[in-house]
Amino acid sequence: MKRRATVHDVARAAGVSLATVDRVLNARPGVRAATAEKVEEAIARIGFSRDLNASLMARARDLSVVFFIPDGSNEFMDSLAEAVTRRFGQALGDRIHLDTRRIKPLDGAGLAEGLDGLEARHCDCAVIVASEEPEVIAAVDAAHRRGIAVMTLVSDLPGSARRNFIGIDNVAAGRTAASLMGRFLSGKGKVALIAGSLHLRDHAERLEGFRAALGAEFPEVTMLGPFEGHDERDQTAGIVGAILKDNPDLAGLYNFGAGNAGLVAALEQSGRARSLRVIAHELTEPTRAGLRSGAIDVVLDQNPDGEIREAIAAARALALGTARSAVTDPIEIGIFLKDNLR
């Protein structure tokens, strides 16, 4: 069996001291860029990987990961927060301290303020659900400069210094919804599109995928919107009610945001539930109820427990591994109908 590569092997391969390798592995200052590149190249060439358990045991304090998750009436965000809570005990056993901070939905200034308040001596990694706004990107970049690894969850910020993204392929999710909707409607009819906010990259990408796939595969289907419900049940209910009133010939509805309790309530109140084809996102209590009653035909789900598990593993790798980004695969998109509802 091949011997596991060690830091001594990395130092020899790069032609540097053990102290220099340690600085690069732990993203400490004092190493020239050219030297750091030599160490990274040697790590890749000899196949070195950190023993994260040993690294964690050698730390003077526990690893600290802070989750910033929106509050409000978005049931999926509640599911994410609950998934973090369920992992508190196991994480503490692994010397990882988890902290959840609920913030106002779509409040870029509030999220930026929360990130700016983190100190590297108390926080190793921040995991954020963020809208794509300048103040948020600036706060992510500033946290990175202070030595705090930032990861995005559910919705990405690719123009920032974030180290990793945990979530589904949202363009693929939109294309999946379009493919299903086009088949439901036999290739013709009118479909209304509802977003939470197009300042959220995940919603913008779902819209992009839906439009592209529907236009290519089902050009005779007409799209209305998108209308923004800001992920709030009451706003979403009002929007859906107005759409149904103004469009008696509406054949389908795709909600790629939240506010699904309002969506289902508006459909039932209008008397048109089960006469429209409806696709929504995230398997929560309102969407489960909608599937059972027939008000919703399909729910595309991204598994909050799986996302939190991946986020914790990636945070651990970022804090204890090399300066390179942790590598994670996109979360698998679950497709639920009434028939396979667990």
NUNUMAR-455723 format. One record per residue (C-alpha): residue number from 0; x, y, z. Coordinates in pm, 1 decimal. Layout:
% NUNUMAR-455723
{k = NUM | X = X | Y = Y | Z = Z} .
...
END
This chain:
% NUNUMAR-455723
{k = 0 | X = 0.0 | Y = 0.0 | Z = 0.0} .
{k = 1 | X = 120.4 | Y = 349.8 | Z = -79.6} .
{k = 2 | X = 242.0 | Y = 544.0 | Z = 225.1} .
{k = 3 | X = 32.9 | Y = 847.5 | Z = 319.5} .
{k = 4 | X = 211.1 | Y = 1172.1 | Z = 227.2} .
{k = 5 | X = 316.8 | Y = 1390.3 | Z = 522.1} .
{k = 6 | X = 401.8 | Y = 1756.7 | Z = 574.0} .
{k = 7 | X = 769.2 | Y = 1653.9 | Z = 560.6} .
{k = 8 | X = 710.7 | Y = 1521.0 | Z = 208.4} .
{k = 9 | X = 541.9 | Y = 1848.1 | Z = 111.3} .
{k = 10 | X = 834.7 | Y = 2050.5 | Z = 247.1} .
{k = 11 | X = 1088.3 | Y = 1839.2 | Z = 56.3} .
{k = 12 | X = 886.5 | Y = 1849.3 | Z = -267.1} .
{k = 13 | X = 845.4 | Y = 2227.6 | Z = -247.8} .
{k = 14 | X = 1196.8 | Y = 2296.5 | Z = -121.0} .
{k = 15 | X = 1075.7 | Y = 2495.4 | Z = 179.6} .
{k = 16 | X = 1078.5 | Y = 2462.7 | Z = 558.1} .
{k = 17 | X = 816.1 | Y = 2286.1 | Z = 769.4} .
{k = 18 | X = 723.8 | Y = 2624.5 | Z = 917.5} .
{k = 19 | X = 643.8 | Y = 2758.4 | Z = 570.3} .
{k = 20 | X = 426.4 | Y = 2456.7 | Z = 491.2} .
{k = 21 | X = 241.1 | Y = 2508.7 | Z = 819.3} .
{k = 22 | X = 176.4 | Y = 2875.5 | Z = 735.5} .
{k = 23 | X = 36.3 | Y = 2786.0 | Z = 393.4} .
{k = 24 | X = -179.0 | Y = 2502.0 | Z = 525.2} .
{k = 25 | X = -330.8 | Y = 2728.3 | Z = 788.4} .
{k = 26 | X = -357.8 | Y = 3038.6 | Z = 565.1} .
{k = 27 | X = -129.1 | Y = 3239.5 | Z = 795.3} .
{k = 28 | X = 48.0 | Y = 3554.4 | Z = 672.8} .
{k = 29 | X = 420.5 | Y = 3585.0 | Z = 609.3} .
{k = 30 | X = 454.6 | Y = 3368.4 | Z = 296.0} .
{k = 31 | X = 528.4 | Y = 3518.0 | Z = -45.0} .
{k = 32 | X = 274.8 | Y = 3438.0 | Z = -315.7} .
{k = 33 | X = 531.6 | Y = 3253.5 | Z = -529.9} .
{k = 34 | X = 633.7 | Y = 3037.9 | Z = -232.0} .
{k = 35 | X = 272.2 | Y = 2960.4 | Z = -144.3} .
{k = 36 | X = 212.9 | Y = 2852.2 | Z = -504.8} .
{k = 37 | X = 511.5 | Y = 2614.4 | Z = -483.8} .
{k = 38 | X = 365.8 | Y = 2457.1 | Z = -169.9} .
{k = 39 | X = 18.4 | Y = 2425.3 | Z = -326.0} .
{k = 40 | X = 169.7 | Y = 2266.5 | Z = -637.0} .
{k = 41 | X = 364.7 | Y = 2016.9 | Z = -425.0} .
{k = 42 | X = 49.5 | Y = 1931.2 | Z = -226.0} .
{k = 43 | X = -137.0 | Y = 1853.8 | Z = -549.4} .
{k = 44 | X = 155.5 | Y = 1664.0 | Z = -705.2} .
{k = 45 | X = 220.5 | Y = 1422.9 | Z = -417.2} .
{k = 46 | X = -145.7 | Y = 1388.2 | Z = -316.8} .
{k = 47 | X = -113.0 | Y = 1526.4 | Z = 34.4} .
{k = 48 | X = -431.3 | Y = 1564.9 | Z = 242.0} .
{k = 49 | X = -471.7 | Y = 1692.2 | Z = 596.7} .
{k = 50 | X = -571.8 | Y = 1458.7 | Z = 877.5} .
{k = 51 | X = -859.1 | Y = 1682.4 | Z = 985.0} .
{k = 52 | X = -926.3 | Y = 1489.1 | Z = 1305.3} .
{k = 53 | X = -566.7 | Y = 1532.3 | Z = 1419.3} .
{k = 54 | X = -572.1 | Y = 1898.5 | Z = 1320.4} .
{k = 55 | X = -891.2 | Y = 1956.3 | Z = 1517.3} .
{k = 56 | X = -749.9 | Y = 1784.4 | Z = 1826.6} .
{k = 57 | X = -435.8 | Y = 2002.6 | Z = 1804.2} .
{k = 58 | X = -632.3 | Y = 2328.7 | Z = 1809.5} .
{k = 59 | X = -636.6 | Y = 2538.6 | Z = 2124.4} .
{k = 60 | X = -1012.5 | Y = 2599.3 | Z = 2087.2} .
{k = 61 | X = -1313.0 | Y = 2441.1 | Z = 1919.8} .
{k = 62 | X = -1395.8 | Y = 2518.2 | Z = 1559.5} .
{k = 63 | X = -1666.0 | Y = 2788.3 | Z = 1545.3} .
{k = 64 | X = -1921.3 | Y = 2805.7 | Z = 1261.1} .
{k = 65 | X = -2187.8 | Y = 3078.5 | Z = 1252.0} .
{k = 66 | X = -2499.9 | Y = 3037.2 | Z = 1036.2} .
{k = 67 | X = -2692.1 | Y = 3347.4 | Z = 925.4} .
{k = 68 | X = -3043.1 | Y = 3231.6 | Z = 826.4} .
{k = 69 | X = -3341.3 | Y = 3456.6 | Z = 743.6} .
{k = 70 | X = -3631.6 | Y = 3472.4 | Z = 986.9} .
{k = 71 | X = -3995.7 | Y = 3542.8 | Z = 898.3} .
{k = 72 | X = -4266.3 | Y = 3323.5 | Z = 745.9} .
{k = 73 | X = -4041.0 | Y = 3122.9 | Z = 511.3} .
{k = 74 | X = -4088.0 | Y = 2763.9 | Z = 631.2} .
{k = 75 | X = -3785.1 | Y = 2639.0 | Z = 439.9} .
{k = 76 | X = -3556.8 | Y = 2876.9 | Z = 631.0} .
{k = 77 | X = -3706.7 | Y = 2740.3 | Z = 952.7} .
{k = 78 | X = -3617.0 | Y = 2392.0 | Z = 826.4} .
{k = 79 | X = -3254.8 | Y = 2499.6 | Z = 773.5} .
{k = 80 | X = -3233.7 | Y = 2648.8 | Z = 1123.4} .
{k = 81 | X = -3387.4 | Y = 2334.3 | Z = 1273.3} .
{k = 82 | X = -3135.8 | Y = 2119.6 | Z = 1082.2} .
{k = 83 | X = -2850.2 | Y = 2318.3 | Z = 1240.0} .
{k = 84 | X = -3004.6 | Y = 2271.6 | Z = 1586.6} .
{k = 85 | X = -3032.1 | Y = 1895.8 | Z = 1535.1} .
{k = 86 | X = -2655.9 | Y = 1879.5 | Z = 1475.0} .
{k = 87 | X = -2551.0 | Y = 2079.2 | Z = 1781.5} .
{k = 88 | X = -2477.8 | Y = 1773.8 | Z = 1997.0} .
{k = 89 | X = -2289.3 | Y = 1574.0 | Z = 1736.2} .
{k = 90 | X = -2087.6 | Y = 1878.2 | Z = 1633.7} .
{k = 91 | X = -1985.2 | Y = 1954.2 | Z = 1993.9} .
{k = 92 | X = -1862.8 | Y = 1597.3 | Z = 2023.9} .
{k = 93 | X = -1639.0 | Y = 1670.6 | Z = 1724.9} .
{k = 94 | X = -1520.6 | Y = 1998.4 | Z = 1883.7} .
{k = 95 | X = -1726.2 | Y = 2211.3 | Z = 1643.4} .
{k = 96 | X = -1943.7 | Y = 2486.0 | Z = 1792.9} .
{k = 97 | X = -2247.5 | Y = 2586.1 | Z = 1584.6} .
{k = 98 | X = -2425.8 | Y = 2918.7 | Z = 1625.0} .
{k = 99 | X = -2746.7 | Y = 3016.6 | Z = 1441.5} .
{k = 100 | X = -2839.4 | Y = 3382.1 | Z = 1400.4} .
{k = 101 | X = -3178.1 | Y = 3463.0 | Z = 1248.7} .
{k = 102 | X = -3191.6 | Y = 3787.7 | Z = 1053.0} .
{k = 103 | X = -3459.9 | Y = 3987.1 | Z = 876.5} .
{k = 104 | X = -3535.5 | Y = 3840.8 | Z = 530.8} .
{k = 105 | X = -3383.9 | Y = 4019.3 | Z = 231.2} .
{k = 106 | X = -3205.0 | Y = 4263.8 | Z = 462.8} .
{k = 107 | X = -2864.5 | Y = 4310.3 | Z = 303.1} .
{k = 108 | X = -2762.0 | Y = 4583.0 | Z = 546.8} .
{k = 109 | X = -2850.9 | Y = 4365.1 | Z = 846.7} .
{k = 110 | X = -2656.1 | Y = 4067.0 | Z = 712.7} .
{k = 111 | X = -2356.5 | Y = 4288.5 | Z = 632.4} .
{k = 112 | X = -2365.0 | Y = 4426.6 | Z = 986.5} .
{k = 113 | X = -2372.4 | Y = 4073.7 | Z = 1128.5} .
{k = 114 | X = -2074.0 | Y = 3965.8 | Z = 919.5} .
{k = 115 | X = -1880.0 | Y = 4281.4 | Z = 1006.9} .
{k = 116 | X = -1929.6 | Y = 4200.7 | Z = 1375.9} .
{k = 117 | X = -1750.5 | Y = 3864.0 | Z = 1353.3} .
{k = 118 | X = -1392.7 | Y = 3834.4 | Z = 1479.0} .
{k = 119 | X = -1149.4 | Y = 3574.3 | Z = 1347.4} .
{k = 120 | X = -1039.0 | Y = 3481.2 | Z = 1700.2} .
{k = 121 | X = -1395.6 | Y = 3373.1 | Z = 1778.2} .
{k = 122 | X = -1527.7 | Y = 3257.3 | Z = 1437.4} .
{k = 123 | X = -1363.6 | Y = 3031.1 | Z = 1179.3} .
{k = 124 | X = -1643.3 | Y = 3016.7 | Z = 921.9} .
{k = 125 | X = -1967.8 | Y = 3199.8 | Z = 845.7} .
{k = 126 | X = -2242.8 | Y = 3031.9 | Z = 641.4} .
{k = 127 | X = -2489.4 | Y = 3279.1 | Z = 492.1} .
{k = 128 | X = -2816.2 | Y = 3280.2 | Z = 298.9} .
{k = 129 | X = -2768.6 | Y = 3605.1 | Z = 110.0} .
{k = 130 | X = -2925.0 | Y = 3835.3 | Z = -144.8} .
{k = 131 | X = -2692.5 | Y = 3968.9 | Z = -413.0} .
{k = 132 | X = -2636.5 | Y = 4324.0 | Z = -291.0} .
{k = 133 | X = -2319.6 | Y = 4540.6 | Z = -286.4} .
{k = 134 | X = -2306.9 | Y = 4575.0 | Z = 93.4} .
{k = 135 | X = -2327.6 | Y = 4198.7 | Z = 139.4} .
{k = 136 | X = -2050.4 | Y = 4132.3 | Z = -112.4} .
{k = 137 | X = -1833.7 | Y = 4396.9 | Z = 56.0} .
{k = 138 | X = -1893.4 | Y = 4237.1 | Z = 398.4} .
{k = 139 | X = -1805.9 | Y = 3889.7 | Z = 264.9} .
{k = 140 | X = -1483.5 | Y = 4024.2 | Z = 115.9} .
{k = 141 | X = -1395.9 | Y = 4204.3 | Z = 440.8} .
{k = 142 | X = -1458.3 | Y = 3889.6 | Z = 648.3} .
{k = 143 | X = -1232.0 | Y = 3694.0 | Z = 413.8} .
{k = 144 | X = -954.3 | Y = 3949.7 | Z = 462.3} .
{k = 145 | X = -991.9 | Y = 3914.3 | Z = 841.0} .
{k = 146 | X = -934.0 | Y = 3539.0 | Z = 809.6} .
{k = 147 | X = -1296.1 | Y = 3420.7 | Z = 830.8} .
{k = 148 | X = -1402.2 | Y = 3171.5 | Z = 564.0} .
{k = 149 | X = -1747.4 | Y = 3257.0 | Z = 426.2} .
{k = 150 | X = -1971.7 | Y = 3007.7 | Z = 248.0} .
{k = 151 | X = -2302.9 | Y = 3071.1 | Z = 76.7} .
{k = 152 | X = -2602.9 | Y = 2846.2 | Z = 139.8} .
{k = 153 | X = -2903.1 | Y = 2801.9 | Z = -95.4} .
{k = 154 | X = -2825.8 | Y = 3118.8 | Z = -295.7} .
{k = 155 | X = -2475.8 | Y = 3198.5 | Z = -422.2} .
{k = 156 | X = -2258.5 | Y = 3513.5 | Z = -443.1} .
{k = 157 | X = -2006.1 | Y = 3417.9 | Z = -713.3} .
{k = 158 | X = -1872.1 | Y = 3773.8 | Z = -745.2} .
{k = 159 | X = -1753.0 | Y = 3775.3 | Z = -384.4} .
{k = 160 | X = -1466.6 | Y = 3619.1 | Z = -189.0} .
{k = 161 | X = -1693.9 | Y = 3341.5 | Z = -61.8} .
{k = 162 | X = -1503.5 | Y = 3013.5 | Z = -39.6} .
{k = 163 | X = -1776.3 | Y = 2767.6 | Z = -131.1} .
{k = 164 | X = -2144.6 | Y = 2731.5 | Z = -224.4} .
{k = 165 | X = -2378.2 | Y = 2470.3 | Z = -77.0} .
{k = 166 | X = -2703.1 | Y = 2419.9 | Z = -266.7} .
{k = 167 | X = -2873.9 | Y = 2276.5 | Z = -571.4} .
{k = 168 | X = -2809.0 | Y = 2366.0 | Z = -934.8} .
{k = 169 | X = -3083.0 | Y = 2627.3 | Z = -956.2} .
{k = 170 | X = -3070.2 | Y = 2663.2 | Z = -1335.4} .
{k = 171 | X = -3129.5 | Y = 2287.7 | Z = -1358.4} .
{k = 172 | X = -3418.1 | Y = 2320.8 | Z = -1112.0} .
{k = 173 | X = -3582.6 | Y = 2582.4 | Z = -1332.9} .
{k = 174 | X = -3533.2 | Y = 2367.7 | Z = -1641.8} .
{k = 175 | X = -3683.9 | Y = 2069.9 | Z = -1459.5} .
{k = 176 | X = -3990.2 | Y = 2273.6 | Z = -1366.1} .
{k = 177 | X = -4029.8 | Y = 2389.9 | Z = -1728.0} .
{k = 178 | X = -4002.4 | Y = 2036.7 | Z = -1862.9} .
{k = 179 | X = -4268.5 | Y = 1912.4 | Z = -1622.8} .
{k = 180 | X = -4499.8 | Y = 2210.3 | Z = -1676.3} .
{k = 181 | X = -4477.8 | Y = 2186.5 | Z = -2054.7} .
{k = 182 | X = -4579.0 | Y = 1821.6 | Z = -2042.2} .
{k = 183 | X = -4859.4 | Y = 1888.3 | Z = -1794.4} .
{k = 184 | X = -5005.7 | Y = 2146.2 | Z = -2034.7} .
{k = 185 | X = -4949.3 | Y = 1939.3 | Z = -2350.8} .
{k = 186 | X = -4729.6 | Y = 2217.1 | Z = -2485.2} .
{k = 187 | X = -4973.0 | Y = 2510.5 | Z = -2480.2} .
{k = 188 | X = -5143.4 | Y = 2745.5 | Z = -2236.5} .
{k = 189 | X = -5060.7 | Y = 3030.3 | Z = -1999.6} .
{k = 190 | X = -4829.3 | Y = 2998.2 | Z = -1696.4} .
{k = 191 | X = -4772.9 | Y = 3256.3 | Z = -1421.0} .
{k = 192 | X = -4429.1 | Y = 3282.8 | Z = -1258.9} .
{k = 193 | X = -4380.9 | Y = 3391.6 | Z = -897.7} .
{k = 194 | X = -4042.8 | Y = 3471.5 | Z = -740.0} .
{k = 195 | X = -3947.5 | Y = 3562.9 | Z = -388.1} .
{k = 196 | X = -3699.6 | Y = 3825.9 | Z = -501.0} .
{k = 197 | X = -3490.3 | Y = 3849.5 | Z = -815.2} .
{k = 198 | X = -3212.9 | Y = 3994.1 | Z = -594.3} .
{k = 199 | X = -3167.3 | Y = 3632.8 | Z = -482.3} .
{k = 200 | X = -2941.6 | Y = 3452.8 | Z = -726.8} .
{k = 201 | X = -3115.4 | Y = 3118.3 | Z = -673.8} .
{k = 202 | X = -3448.9 | Y = 3269.9 | Z = -781.4} .
{k = 203 | X = -3292.5 | Y = 3451.0 | Z = -1077.7} .
{k = 204 | X = -3124.0 | Y = 3128.0 | Z = -1190.7} .
{k = 205 | X = -3446.1 | Y = 2925.7 | Z = -1159.2} .
{k = 206 | X = -3618.5 | Y = 3185.3 | Z = -1375.6} .
{k = 207 | X = -3334.4 | Y = 3169.0 | Z = -1628.5} .
{k = 208 | X = -3355.2 | Y = 2790.5 | Z = -1650.8} .
{k = 209 | X = -3735.0 | Y = 2787.9 | Z = -1673.3} .
{k = 210 | X = -3749.8 | Y = 3046.8 | Z = -1951.2} .
{k = 211 | X = -3474.6 | Y = 2881.8 | Z = -2154.3} .
{k = 212 | X = -3619.2 | Y = 2529.7 | Z = -2134.7} .
{k = 213 | X = -3981.0 | Y = 2632.3 | Z = -2188.3} .
{k = 214 | X = -3891.2 | Y = 2852.4 | Z = -2483.8} .
{k = 215 | X = -3688.6 | Y = 2575.9 | Z = -2645.2} .
{k = 216 | X = -3920.7 | Y = 2281.1 | Z = -2580.9} .
{k = 217 | X = -4266.7 | Y = 2436.0 | Z = -2552.9} .
{k = 218 | X = -4271.3 | Y = 2766.9 | Z = -2745.2} .
{k = 219 | X = -4652.5 | Y = 2781.2 | Z = -2748.5} .
{k = 220 | X = -4670.4 | Y = 2814.3 | Z = -2368.9} .
{k = 221 | X = -4710.8 | Y = 3181.0 | Z = -2264.9} .
{k = 222 | X = -4537.1 | Y = 3311.4 | Z = -1951.8} .
{k = 223 | X = -4676.9 | Y = 3582.6 | Z = -1723.9} .
{k = 224 | X = -4446.6 | Y = 3765.0 | Z = -1483.1} .
{k = 225 | X = -4240.2 | Y = 3706.7 | Z = -1282.8} .
{k = 226 | X = -4422.5 | Y = 3859.2 | Z = -986.9} .
{k = 227 | X = -4230.4 | Y = 3903.3 | Z = -659.7} .
{k = 228 | X = -4391.4 | Y = 3781.9 | Z = -335.9} .
{k = 229 | X = -4078.7 | Y = 3846.5 | Z = -123.6} .
{k = 230 | X = -4110.8 | Y = 3497.2 | Z = 24.2} .
{k = 231 | X = -4399.4 | Y = 3615.7 | Z = 246.1} .
{k = 232 | X = -4723.6 | Y = 3413.7 | Z = 264.0} .
{k = 233 | X = -4958.2 | Y = 3715.5 | Z = 271.3} .
{k = 234 | X = -4791.5 | Y = 3892.7 | Z = -21.9} .
{k = 235 | X = -4782.6 | Y = 3569.8 | Z = -219.5} .
{k = 236 | X = -5150.5 | Y = 3505.6 | Z = -145.2} .
{k = 237 | X = -5241.4 | Y = 3853.3 | Z = -268.6} .
{k = 238 | X = -5039.6 | Y = 3815.2 | Z = -587.4} .
{k = 239 | X = -5182.9 | Y = 3471.7 | Z = -667.1} .
{k = 240 | X = -5538.3 | Y = 3591.7 | Z = -597.0} .
{k = 241 | X = -5494.1 | Y = 3887.7 | Z = -833.8} .
{k = 242 | X = -5341.7 | Y = 3669.8 | Z = -1106.0} .
{k = 243 | X = -5628.1 | Y = 3420.6 | Z = -1086.9} .
{k = 244 | X = -5887.6 | Y = 3696.9 | Z = -1097.2} .
{k = 245 | X = -5729.3 | Y = 3870.8 | Z = -1398.4} .
{k = 246 | X = -5653.5 | Y = 3550.7 | Z = -1591.8} .
{k = 247 | X = -5950.1 | Y = 3310.0 | Z = -1603.8} .
{k = 248 | X = -5768.2 | Y = 3115.5 | Z = -1875.5} .
{k = 249 | X = -5456.3 | Y = 3056.1 | Z = -1664.2} .
{k = 250 | X = -5341.9 | Y = 2694.3 | Z = -1698.7} .
{k = 251 | X = -5036.8 | Y = 2670.9 | Z = -1474.7} .
{k = 252 | X = -4843.4 | Y = 2838.1 | Z = -1196.4} .
{k = 253 | X = -4474.6 | Y = 2804.6 | Z = -1100.8} .
{k = 254 | X = -4370.7 | Y = 2947.1 | Z = -763.2} .
{k = 255 | X = -3991.3 | Y = 2937.6 | Z = -745.6} .
{k = 256 | X = -3980.1 | Y = 3127.3 | Z = -417.2} .
{k = 257 | X = -4143.9 | Y = 3067.6 | Z = -80.3} .
{k = 258 | X = -4477.1 | Y = 3188.5 | Z = 59.5} .
{k = 259 | X = -4641.7 | Y = 2859.2 | Z = -32.4} .
{k = 260 | X = -4894.7 | Y = 2874.5 | Z = 251.5} .
{k = 261 | X = -5030.9 | Y = 3186.0 | Z = 83.2} .
{k = 262 | X = -5021.0 | Y = 3018.2 | Z = -257.1} .
{k = 263 | X = -5231.3 | Y = 2723.6 | Z = -139.6} .
{k = 264 | X = -5474.6 | Y = 2949.8 | Z = 49.7} .
{k = 265 | X = -5531.3 | Y = 3168.0 | Z = -258.9} .
{k = 266 | X = -5589.0 | Y = 2866.0 | Z = -481.5} .
{k = 267 | X = -5842.5 | Y = 2718.6 | Z = -239.9} .
{k = 268 | X = -6021.6 | Y = 3050.2 | Z = -189.9} .
{k = 269 | X = -6050.7 | Y = 3105.2 | Z = -565.4} .
{k = 270 | X = -6213.0 | Y = 2766.3 | Z = -615.6} .
{k = 271 | X = -5956.5 | Y = 2686.3 | Z = -884.3} .
{k = 272 | X = -5737.4 | Y = 2452.1 | Z = -684.3} .
{k = 273 | X = -5683.7 | Y = 2122.4 | Z = -869.9} .
{k = 274 | X = -5788.0 | Y = 2286.0 | Z = -1199.0} .
{k = 275 | X = -5441.9 | Y = 2440.9 | Z = -1249.0} .
{k = 276 | X = -5107.1 | Y = 2266.2 | Z = -1276.9} .
{k = 277 | X = -4888.6 | Y = 2400.6 | Z = -995.3} .
{k = 278 | X = -4517.3 | Y = 2350.1 | Z = -927.5} .
{k = 279 | X = -4349.6 | Y = 2481.0 | Z = -610.8} .
{k = 280 | X = -4019.3 | Y = 2450.6 | Z = -424.8} .
{k = 281 | X = -3921.7 | Y = 2298.4 | Z = -87.5} .
{k = 282 | X = -4095.4 | Y = 2019.0 | Z = 98.6} .
{k = 283 | X = -4246.8 | Y = 2203.1 | Z = 397.8} .
{k = 284 | X = -4575.8 | Y = 2166.8 | Z = 582.4} .
{k = 285 | X = -4765.2 | Y = 2398.0 | Z = 339.5} .
{k = 286 | X = -4633.6 | Y = 2219.8 | Z = 31.0} .
{k = 287 | X = -4699.0 | Y = 1878.5 | Z = 186.6} .
{k = 288 | X = -5057.1 | Y = 1986.6 | Z = 251.3} .
{k = 289 | X = -5082.3 | Y = 2119.2 | Z = -104.6} .
{k = 290 | X = -4959.5 | Y = 1788.8 | Z = -247.2} .
{k = 291 | X = -5203.0 | Y = 1588.7 | Z = -35.1} .
{k = 292 | X = -5499.9 | Y = 1805.9 | Z = -133.7} .
{k = 293 | X = -5403.3 | Y = 1821.5 | Z = -500.6} .
{k = 294 | X = -5356.4 | Y = 2201.1 | Z = -500.8} .
{k = 295 | X = -4987.5 | Y = 2144.9 | Z = -583.2} .
{k = 296 | X = -4878.7 | Y = 1888.7 | Z = -841.5} .
{k = 297 | X = -4501.1 | Y = 1878.9 | Z = -790.4} .
{k = 298 | X = -4254.6 | Y = 2003.4 | Z = -528.2} .
{k = 299 | X = -3883.7 | Y = 2038.8 | Z = -607.9} .
{k = 300 | X = -3688.3 | Y = 1994.6 | Z = -284.2} .
{k = 301 | X = -3325.5 | Y = 2058.1 | Z = -184.9} .
{k = 302 | X = -3301.7 | Y = 1861.2 | Z = 141.8} .
{k = 303 | X = -3215.8 | Y = 2106.5 | Z = 423.7} .
{k = 304 | X = -3059.3 | Y = 1833.9 | Z = 640.0} .
{k = 305 | X = -2826.7 | Y = 1736.1 | Z = 357.9} .
{k = 306 | X = -2731.7 | Y = 2098.2 | Z = 296.6} .
{k = 307 | X = -2644.1 | Y = 2162.5 | Z = 661.0} .
{k = 308 | X = -2443.7 | Y = 1839.4 | Z = 679.0} .
{k = 309 | X = -2245.1 | Y = 1942.2 | Z = 369.3} .
{k = 310 | X = -2198.7 | Y = 2295.3 | Z = 504.1} .
{k = 311 | X = -2051.5 | Y = 2170.9 | Z = 832.7} .
{k = 312 | X = -1817.8 | Y = 1929.2 | Z = 653.6} .
{k = 313 | X = -1702.0 | Y = 2200.3 | Z = 412.8} .
{k = 314 | X = -1652.0 | Y = 2450.9 | Z = 698.0} .
{k = 315 | X = -1437.5 | Y = 2198.0 | Z = 879.1} .
{k = 316 | X = -1227.8 | Y = 2134.1 | Z = 567.7} .
{k = 317 | X = -1184.1 | Y = 2506.2 | Z = 501.9} .
{k = 318 | X = -1080.6 | Y = 2585.2 | Z = 857.9} .
{k = 319 | X = -842.6 | Y = 2292.0 | Z = 896.7} .
{k = 320 | X = -737.1 | Y = 2207.8 | Z = 543.8} .
{k = 321 | X = -530.6 | Y = 2392.7 | Z = 287.2} .
{k = 322 | X = -606.0 | Y = 2744.1 | Z = 167.3} .
{k = 323 | X = -783.8 | Y = 2598.0 | Z = -132.6} .
{k = 324 | X = -1163.6 | Y = 2588.7 | Z = -149.7} .
{k = 325 | X = -1344.0 | Y = 2286.2 | Z = -18.4} .
{k = 326 | X = -1498.8 | Y = 2084.0 | Z = -298.0} .
{k = 327 | X = -1862.9 | Y = 1981.4 | Z = -267.6} .
{k = 328 | X = -2109.5 | Y = 1846.7 | Z = -520.0} .
{k = 329 | X = -2443.3 | Y = 2022.7 | Z = -580.0} .
{k = 330 | X = -2725.0 | Y = 1899.8 | Z = -357.0} .
{k = 331 | X = -2947.9 | Y = 1654.9 | Z = -541.3} .
{k = 332 | X = -3286.5 | Y = 1792.7 | Z = -647.1} .
{k = 333 | X = -3571.4 | Y = 1587.9 | Z = -502.7} .
{k = 334 | X = -3895.2 | Y = 1561.9 | Z = -703.5} .
{k = 335 | X = -4206.7 | Y = 1492.5 | Z = -496.3} .
{k = 336 | X = -4562.6 | Y = 1420.1 | Z = -603.1} .
{k = 337 | X = -4853.1 | Y = 1312.6 | Z = -387.7} .
{k = 338 | X = -4769.6 | Y = 953.1 | Z = -481.4} .
{k = 339 | X = -4414.9 | Y = 945.9 | Z = -337.7} .
{k = 340 | X = -4463.4 | Y = 1185.0 | Z = -46.1} .
{k = 341 | X = -4273.8 | Y = 1047.8 | Z = 250.7} .
END
